[in-house]
Amino acid sequence: MASEPVLSLAELENIALDRVNKITREYWTNGAGDNSTVQENKVAFNRYRIRPRALRNVQNIDMSTSVLGQRVSLPIGIAPSGWHKMANPVGEAGTARAAKALGTMVAVSMGTAMGSTPADVCSPEEVKSAGGSAVKFFQLYVFRNREYTRQLLRRVENAGYGAVMLTVDTAHVGRRISEIRNRPNMPHFLRTISFGSQLQKENPDSADFTIDASLEWNEIIPWLRRNTKMQIWLKGILSGDDAELAVKHKVDGLIVSNHGGRQLDACIASVDALPEVVRAVRGAVPVHMDGGIRKGSDVFRALALGAAYVWIGRPALWGLAYDGERGVELVLKILQEELKICMGLAGCSSTKQINASFLVQARDAML
Ligand SMILES: Cc1cc2nc3c(=O)[nH]c(=O)nc-3n(C[C@H](O)[C@H](O)[C@H](O)COP(=O)(O)O)c2cc1C
């Protein structure tokens, strides 16, 4: 049982990472290459400073917004990440219950459909029934075996999911040094990094279960449309040009993301890519972001730069390791409290009032 009073995600990170083994710690913490993108995601936030306004009646602070037409009480959800049972046996179902308790959303990783045993993961159906209205987004990689993907789409649509979040930054898996080094001692489901070979082992007769690196706009978006009624969102958009293409191909929403620095090394920080994407989209579809959100003031800065909603990746895993679903609730409550104070002190009584006029860009950043 947790006993330390934890007042920030930085404190929680230290406690949680002390409690897990080296392989888990490195799997969660490290990114691609020399971790420069992991660092940049955090440093970039600090280059934006908040310029508060005075005397604007901030007695009541409304942090609610809407996602997929549904009212959520917080502009903060939990990004898809694999293998929550490495953190705590409650797994993805516990994460989903925590998101529901706080009145927000969790996006469910495709890993939930790929464990070999219930000890590895909660199934997409289990997570949906645990989280109810908090569980709408299912994250997808498209494998070279399209029939597998087609069946998976049908499966999650039947389970009640409303949106597929196609991750577009993983044509190849990023070169994560510690994962390569730790691979021989990793749990079996992690050992292959790209999910493919695990499935191939289970289905020796089937064709290719690795991520399809040949995807292109003109083919994959219409194919998804033909094969699901769910909304189609793209996760991993980092340029205005791609944002324009996404709108042209009638996708339903975008997540500005560099996969928490785990994919392209030396990649632009998510928050730095956000304004360009927001400008290119011109309000046609909602723009969300993830990457490096660790404080309520980070959420404020992302919203000021045009994000409608933000997602947190690693902090949810720290929360789970710290105290199961209550730990995930704690993460969301800390961010909620910090955002509320940040909005109040900046002079915003609702998320609708947060805009770029509240930010100035500093030349240097400190961590
Ligand atoms: C351990 C771990 C596993 C992840 N697994 C997935 C995944 O299966 N699919 C995916 O699209 N993104 C995955 N991500 C990326 C997250 O969805 C998200 O983009 C990223 O963690 C956000 O950055 P943050 O951790 O700084 O908040 C994973 C991230 C981590 C840390």
The ligand as a Tripos MOL2 file, in Angstrom:
@<TRIPOS>MOLECULE
LIG
   31    33     1     0     0
SMALL
NO_CHARGES

@<TRIPOS>ATOM
      1 C1          6.0150    1.9630  -22.5850 C.3       1 LIG1
      2 C2          5.3040    2.6470  -23.7140 C.ar      1 LIG1
      3 C3          4.5640    1.8920  -24.6190 C.ar      1 LIG1
      4 C4          3.8890    2.5170  -25.6680 C.ar      1 LIG1
      5 N1          3.1230    1.7570  -26.5100 N.ar      1 LIG1
      6 C5          2.4550    2.3630  -27.5360 C.ar      1 LIG1
      7 C6          1.6270    1.6140  -28.3980 C.ar      1 LIG1
      8 O1          1.4450    0.4000  -28.2400 O.2       1 LIG1
      9 N2          1.0280    2.2720  -29.4340 N.ar      1 LIG1
     10 C7          1.1820    3.6210  -29.6330 C.ar      1 LIG1
     11 O2          0.6180    4.1810  -30.5690 O.2       1 LIG1
     12 N3          1.9310    4.3640  -28.7850 N.ar      1 LIG1
     13 C8          2.5600    3.7680  -27.7570 C.ar      1 LIG1
     14 N4          3.3220    4.5340  -26.9060 N.ar      1 LIG1
     15 C9          3.3980    5.9990  -27.1070 C.3       1 LIG1
     16 C10         2.2950    6.7300  -26.3260 C.3       1 LIG1
     17 O3          1.0300    6.4890  -26.8680 O.3       1 LIG1
     18 C11         2.5020    8.2420  -26.3290 C.3       1 LIG1
     19 O4          2.5990    8.6910  -27.6590 O.3       1 LIG1
     20 C12         3.7320    8.7280  -25.5570 C.3       1 LIG1
     21 O5          4.0140    7.8890  -24.4540 O.3       1 LIG1
     22 C13         3.4890   10.1560  -25.0830 C.3       1 LIG1
     23 O6          4.6300   10.6790  -24.4710 O.3       1 LIG1
     24 P1          4.8520   10.7280  -22.8810 P.3       1 LIG1
     25 O7          5.1810    9.3380  -22.4430 O.co2     1 LIG1
     26 O8          5.9850   11.6740  -22.7380 O.co2     1 LIG1
     27 O9          3.5830   11.2510  -22.2250 O.co2     1 LIG1
     28 C14         3.9810    3.9190  -25.8330 C.ar      1 LIG1
     29 C15         4.7130    4.6750  -24.9160 C.ar      1 LIG1
     30 C16         5.3730    4.0560  -23.8700 C.ar      1 LIG1
     31 C17         6.1380    4.9130  -22.8920 C.3       1 LIG1
@<TRIPOS>BOND
     1     1     2 1
     2     2     3 ar
     3     2    30 ar
     4     3     4 ar
     5     4     5 ar
     6     4    28 ar
     7     5     6 ar
     8     6     7 ar
     9     6    13 1
    10     7     8 2
    11     7     9 ar
    12     9    10 ar
    13    10    11 2
    14    10    12 ar
    15    12    13 ar
    16    13    14 ar
    17    14    15 1
    18    14    28 ar
    19    15    16 1
    20    16    17 1
    21    16    18 1
    22    18    19 1
    23    18    20 1
    24    20    21 1
    25    20    22 1
    26    22    23 1
    27    23    24 1
    28    24    25 2
    29    24    26 1
    30    24    27 1
    31    28    29 ar
    32    29    30 ar
    33    30    31 1
@<TRIPOS>SUBSTRUCTURE
     1 LIG1         1 GROUP 0 **** ****
